[in-house]
Amino acid sequence: MPDVVPNAPSSVPVGVDTTRASIARVYDAALNGKDNYPIDREVLRQVATVAPQVNDLAWSNRNFLVRACRFLAGEVGITQYLDCGSGLPTAENTHQIVQRLQPTARVLYIDNDPVVLAHGRALLEENERTRFLAADIFKPDEVLSHPEVRDFLDWTQPIALIQNGTLHHYVGDDTAELMKTYIDALPSGSHTVIAHFLDPQTPKHSELARQMEYRFTHSPMGSGVFRTWDQIKAMFAGLEMVPPGVVLCDNWWPDGPRVKPLNQVQECIACGVGRKP
């Protein structure tokens, strides 16, 4: 059984359906947050029947995002961020990380989950350089043409595009094409950040990945596709990969030496950061 917090919000925001699982709330539960309901924790319970350490998918994803944002703001010096599928606010949100290193950085969050719309906007829009937009991140043409996206970010200067833990909830087979639309629109010098559920294509881990996928997709959440190394690499087409390339999330510039081996769940989520020439 995953280690989740049993408490739910004391009141239900208008427009939030607590009888249907929410991707954002399931992630919140996996990160031991408080903005989730029994239906969301049921998703994790189902996956935990085959992967007791399922929460580590969320933690590997989140910790990679923190390190990637520190790199982009501190080392590359990027001051514009388009964070797709922002999810619910937690500790170390994108704007908090990058604005510590680049105080003038602008962060535009995009999500269309009702619970994020209810909880997220007030908590994420902490200052005039942080904005939240309701839109479908799986419709890149609509996102890219939105007036607020065009006006809030300077499309003549590098932008960091973040798809962290989002694309595995896209069930179509044209994920690479979806990302190409985003990448083609980015200015030179922009960076793309992706973390995605992985089928490592090894006998031991592929079996676990497919079992987790089955339970995610047949749970009240209804999505969670585990793609292969090649499928994930295809999402970075045309980009120069920042070393070490596409790797397990926990292997992308960890904060210190590893003192214990990765568990099987941590072997099933990969990531990368690519630069547009």
C-alpha positions as CSV (number, residue, x, y, z in Angstrom):
1,M,0.0,0.0,0.0
2,P,1.5,3.4,-0.9
3,D,2.2,5.9,1.8
4,V,-0.5,8.5,1.2
5,V,-2.1,11.1,3.4
6,P,-5.8,10.1,4.2
7,N,-7.0,13.6,4.7
8,A,-8.9,15.4,2.0
9,P,-9.7,19.1,1.7
10,S,-12.3,20.3,4.2
11,S,-14.4,21.8,1.4
12,V,-14.9,20.9,-2.2
13,P,-14.3,23.7,-4.7
14,V,-17.0,24.5,-7.2
15,G,-16.7,22.4,-10.4
16,V,-14.6,19.7,-8.8
17,D,-16.0,16.2,-9.1
18,T,-14.8,14.0,-6.2
19,T,-16.3,10.9,-7.8
20,R,-13.8,10.9,-10.7
21,A,-10.1,10.6,-10.2
22,S,-8.0,13.6,-11.3
23,I,-4.4,13.3,-12.6
24,A,-3.3,16.3,-10.6
25,R,-4.9,14.9,-7.4
26,V,-3.4,11.4,-7.9
27,Y,0.1,13.0,-8.2
28,D,-0.7,15.1,-5.1
29,A,-1.6,12.0,-3.2
30,A,1.6,10.3,-4.3
31,L,3.6,13.3,-3.0
32,N,1.8,13.0,0.3
33,G,-0.2,16.2,-0.4
34,K,-3.6,17.1,1.1
35,D,-5.6,18.1,-2.0
36,N,-6.9,14.7,-2.9
37,Y,-9.9,12.4,-2.3
38,P,-10.5,8.7,-1.8
39,I,-11.1,8.2,-5.5
40,D,-7.6,9.5,-6.2
41,R,-6.0,7.4,-3.6
42,E,-7.8,4.4,-5.0
43,V,-5.7,4.8,-8.2
44,L,-2.5,4.4,-6.2
45,R,-4.0,1.5,-4.2
46,Q,-4.7,-0.4,-7.4
47,V,-1.2,0.2,-8.9
48,A,0.3,-0.7,-5.5
49,T,-1.0,-4.2,-5.8
50,V,1.7,-4.8,-8.4
51,A,4.1,-2.0,-7.5
52,P,4.1,-1.2,-3.8
53,Q,6.6,1.7,-4.3
54,V,4.4,3.4,-6.9
55,N,4.8,6.7,-5.1
56,D,8.4,6.8,-6.2
57,L,7.3,7.5,-9.8
58,A,6.0,10.8,-8.6
59,W,9.0,11.6,-6.4
60,S,11.5,10.7,-9.2
61,N,9.5,13.0,-11.5
62,R,9.3,15.9,-9.1
63,N,13.0,15.7,-8.0
64,F,14.1,15.7,-11.6
65,L,12.0,18.8,-12.3
66,V,13.7,20.6,-9.4
67,R,17.2,19.8,-10.6
68,A,16.3,20.6,-14.2
69,C,14.9,24.0,-13.2
70,R,18.0,24.8,-11.2
71,F,20.2,23.9,-14.2
72,L,18.1,26.0,-16.7
73,A,18.0,29.1,-14.4
74,G,21.4,28.9,-12.8
75,E,23.6,27.4,-15.5
76,V,21.8,28.3,-18.8
77,G,20.3,31.6,-17.5
78,I,16.9,31.1,-19.1
79,T,14.3,33.6,-17.8
80,Q,11.1,32.3,-19.5
81,Y,9.2,29.1,-18.7
82,L,6.2,27.5,-20.3
83,D,5.2,24.8,-17.8
84,C,2.6,22.4,-19.3
85,G,0.4,20.5,-17.0
86,S,1.5,22.3,-13.9
87,G,-0.5,20.1,-11.5
88,L,-1.3,21.2,-7.9
89,P,1.0,23.5,-6.1
90,T,3.6,21.7,-3.9
91,A,6.9,22.5,-2.3
92,E,9.4,23.8,-4.9
93,N,7.1,24.9,-7.7
94,T,8.8,25.9,-11.0
95,H,8.5,29.7,-10.4
96,Q,9.9,29.4,-6.9
97,I,13.0,27.5,-8.1
98,V,13.8,29.6,-11.1
99,Q,13.0,33.0,-9.5
100,R,15.4,32.4,-6.7
101,L,18.1,32.2,-9.3
102,Q,16.7,34.5,-11.9
103,P,14.4,37.0,-10.0
104,T,13.0,38.5,-13.3
105,A,12.1,35.0,-14.7
106,R,8.6,34.7,-16.1
107,V,6.7,31.5,-15.6
108,L,3.5,30.6,-17.4
109,Y,1.7,27.6,-16.1
110,I,-0.9,25.7,-18.2
111,D,-3.4,23.2,-17.1
112,N,-7.1,22.4,-17.6
113,D,-7.8,20.1,-14.6
114,P,-10.7,21.6,-12.6
115,V,-9.0,21.0,-9.3
116,V,-5.9,22.9,-10.5
117,L,-8.1,25.7,-11.7
118,A,-9.8,25.8,-8.3
119,H,-6.7,25.5,-6.1
120,G,-3.8,26.3,-8.3
121,R,-4.3,29.8,-9.8
122,A,-4.3,31.6,-6.4
123,L,-1.3,29.7,-5.1
124,L,0.8,29.7,-8.3
125,E,0.2,33.3,-9.3
126,E,2.3,34.7,-6.5
127,N,3.7,37.7,-8.3
128,E,3.3,39.6,-11.6
129,R,5.9,37.4,-13.3
130,T,3.9,34.2,-12.7
131,R,0.7,33.5,-14.6
132,F,-1.7,30.6,-14.9
133,L,-3.7,29.8,-18.1
134,A,-6.5,27.2,-18.5
135,A,-5.8,25.3,-21.7
136,D,-5.4,21.8,-23.1
137,I,-1.7,21.0,-23.3
138,F,-2.4,18.2,-25.8
139,K,-3.6,20.7,-28.3
140,P,-0.3,22.6,-29.0
141,D,-1.7,24.7,-31.8
142,E,-4.3,26.1,-29.5
143,V,-1.8,26.7,-26.7
144,L,0.8,28.4,-28.9
145,S,-1.8,30.7,-30.6
146,H,-3.4,31.8,-27.4
147,P,-3.0,35.6,-26.9
148,E,-1.8,35.3,-23.4
149,V,0.9,32.8,-24.4
150,R,2.0,35.1,-27.2
151,D,1.9,38.2,-25.0
152,F,3.3,37.0,-21.6
153,L,6.4,35.3,-23.2
154,D,8.9,36.9,-25.6
155,W,9.0,34.5,-28.5
156,T,12.2,36.1,-29.8
157,Q,14.2,34.9,-26.7
158,P,14.9,31.4,-25.4
159,I,12.0,29.6,-23.6
160,A,12.1,26.5,-21.4
161,L,9.2,24.2,-22.3
162,I,8.4,21.8,-19.5
163,Q,6.4,18.6,-20.1
164,N,7.2,16.9,-16.8
165,G,5.0,13.8,-16.1
166,T,2.4,14.9,-18.6
167,L,2.9,13.1,-21.9
168,H,2.3,9.6,-20.5
169,H,-1.3,10.8,-20.0
170,Y,-1.6,11.4,-23.7
171,V,-3.0,8.1,-25.1
172,G,-2.5,8.8,-28.8
173,D,0.3,7.3,-30.9
174,D,1.5,10.7,-32.2
175,T,3.3,12.0,-29.2
176,A,6.5,12.8,-31.1
177,E,4.4,14.9,-33.6
178,L,2.7,16.7,-30.7
179,M,6.1,17.6,-29.3
180,K,7.4,18.6,-32.7
181,T,4.7,21.3,-32.9
182,Y,5.8,22.8,-29.7
183,I,9.5,22.5,-30.5
184,D,9.1,24.0,-34.0
185,A,7.6,27.1,-32.4
186,L,10.4,27.7,-29.9
187,P,13.2,30.2,-30.5
188,S,16.8,29.1,-30.9
189,G,18.4,28.5,-27.6
190,S,15.2,27.2,-26.0
191,H,15.3,24.0,-23.9
192,T,12.7,21.3,-23.6
193,V,12.2,19.2,-20.4
194,I,10.4,15.9,-20.5
195,A,9.9,13.2,-17.9
196,H,7.9,10.1,-18.9
197,F,6.9,6.7,-17.7
198,L,9.3,4.1,-19.2
199,D,9.1,0.6,-20.4
200,P,12.8,-0.3,-20.1
201,Q,12.4,-3.3,-22.4
202,T,14.1,-5.7,-20.1
203,P,12.3,-8.9,-19.0
204,K,12.2,-7.9,-15.3
205,H,11.2,-4.3,-15.7
206,S,9.0,-4.5,-18.8
207,E,6.7,-6.9,-17.0
208,L,6.3,-4.4,-14.1
209,A,5.9,-1.4,-16.5
210,R,3.1,-3.2,-18.3
211,Q,1.4,-4.2,-15.1
212,M,1.5,-0.7,-13.8
213,E,0.3,0.7,-17.2
214,Y,-2.7,-1.7,-17.1
215,R,-3.7,-0.7,-13.7
216,F,-3.3,3.0,-14.4
217,T,-5.3,2.9,-17.6
218,H,-8.0,0.7,-16.1
219,S,-8.2,2.7,-12.9
220,P,-10.5,5.7,-12.2
221,M,-7.7,7.9,-13.7
222,G,-7.8,6.1,-17.0
223,S,-4.3,7.0,-18.3
224,G,-0.6,6.3,-17.8
225,V,1.2,4.9,-20.8
226,F,4.7,3.4,-20.4
227,R,6.7,4.2,-23.6
228,T,10.0,2.8,-24.7
229,W,13.4,4.5,-24.7
230,D,13.1,5.1,-28.5
231,Q,9.6,6.5,-28.2
232,I,10.7,8.9,-25.5
233,K,13.9,9.9,-27.4
234,A,11.7,10.7,-30.5
235,M,10.0,13.4,-28.5
236,F,13.3,15.3,-28.5
237,A,13.7,15.2,-32.3
238,G,15.8,18.0,-33.6
239,L,17.2,19.0,-30.3
240,E,20.8,18.8,-28.9
241,M,20.6,16.7,-25.8
242,V,22.1,18.0,-22.6
243,P,24.4,15.3,-21.2
244,P,23.7,12.6,-20.1
245,G,20.8,12.6,-22.6
246,V,17.7,10.5,-22.0
247,V,18.2,8.6,-18.8
248,L,16.3,7.4,-15.8
249,C,15.0,10.4,-13.8
250,D,17.2,9.5,-10.8
251,N,20.3,9.4,-13.0
252,W,19.9,12.9,-14.4
253,W,22.5,14.9,-12.4
254,P,21.6,13.6,-8.9
255,D,22.4,15.8,-6.0
256,G,24.9,13.4,-4.5
257,P,26.4,9.9,-4.6
258,R,23.9,7.0,-4.6
259,V,24.1,5.0,-1.4
260,K,21.4,2.5,-2.3
261,P,20.3,1.0,-5.6
262,L,17.2,2.2,-7.4
263,N,14.1,0.1,-6.9
264,Q,12.1,-1.4,-9.8
265,V,9.7,1.5,-9.9
266,Q,12.4,4.1,-10.2
267,E,13.7,2.1,-13.2
268,C,10.5,2.9,-15.0
269,I,10.5,6.6,-15.4
270,A,12.9,8.5,-17.8
271,C,13.7,12.1,-18.6
272,G,15.9,14.4,-20.6
273,V,16.6,18.0,-21.4
274,G,17.2,19.1,-25.0
275,R,18.4,22.4,-26.5
276,K,17.1,23.8,-29.8
277,P,20.0,24.9,-32.0
